[in-house]
């Protein structure tokens, strides 16, 4: 890999709005997270689609779908699914699974869709990436505008209180022969993860930066966006949300 081909390694002390497009478009992102528990994710989607009582062949949007693994599963459950993501590389990979009721497109979540959806899913902490806090409100408004009259939206976010209480400041993971050195910390209202590693004789430094949004923060944003918050869950089995103990913050709204 030449210097020209090297992915943008961004200084976490000076993070920019484009950290997610540079990091998510690298093969290293998918290497680092290849062991994610997708069975747990499928259980969540089984539970949440049952809870929402979505009609057969409902139009579903998987917003920030990555390579489309969850879109594919939602399609297997019988829904007409569009997976959307900002990463061109991820969408190119996802499109290999396209069929008559499963499609993918590159899309910025801050922009509403022309079509209306019966359900919109934003899964596994794929919210709060933006440098400008206004963009979080803009995203919520775009989701609202993209829902059908009787549609529901789901944001599955981390429970910030629990994450900060259990945060591992430093960790090393070896995946596919690559040693990833990870650092995690809270700075300026964001939870930041530094990802440093070497491959083929070159050093890389990326980071992930997510706004540390609490339930109260979401309630404020949703009120401003004119969104009605229907229910809140604390894990993928849809148990009650507890501010300190729950692993997830799952928001159902319309």
Protein Blocks (a to p, Z undefined) as FASTA:
>chain_A
ZZklpccdddfklccfklmmmmmmpmklmmmmmmpcfklmmmmmmmmmmmnopaehiacd
dehklnolmmmmmmmnopacddddfblklmmmmmmmgcfkbccddddfkbccfbdcfbdc
dehhighkafblklmmmmmmmmmmmpcfkbccddddddfklmmmmocfbacddeehiacd
dddddeehiacddddddeehiacddddddddddfklmmmmmmmnopacfbdcfbfnopac
dfklpmbdcdddZZ
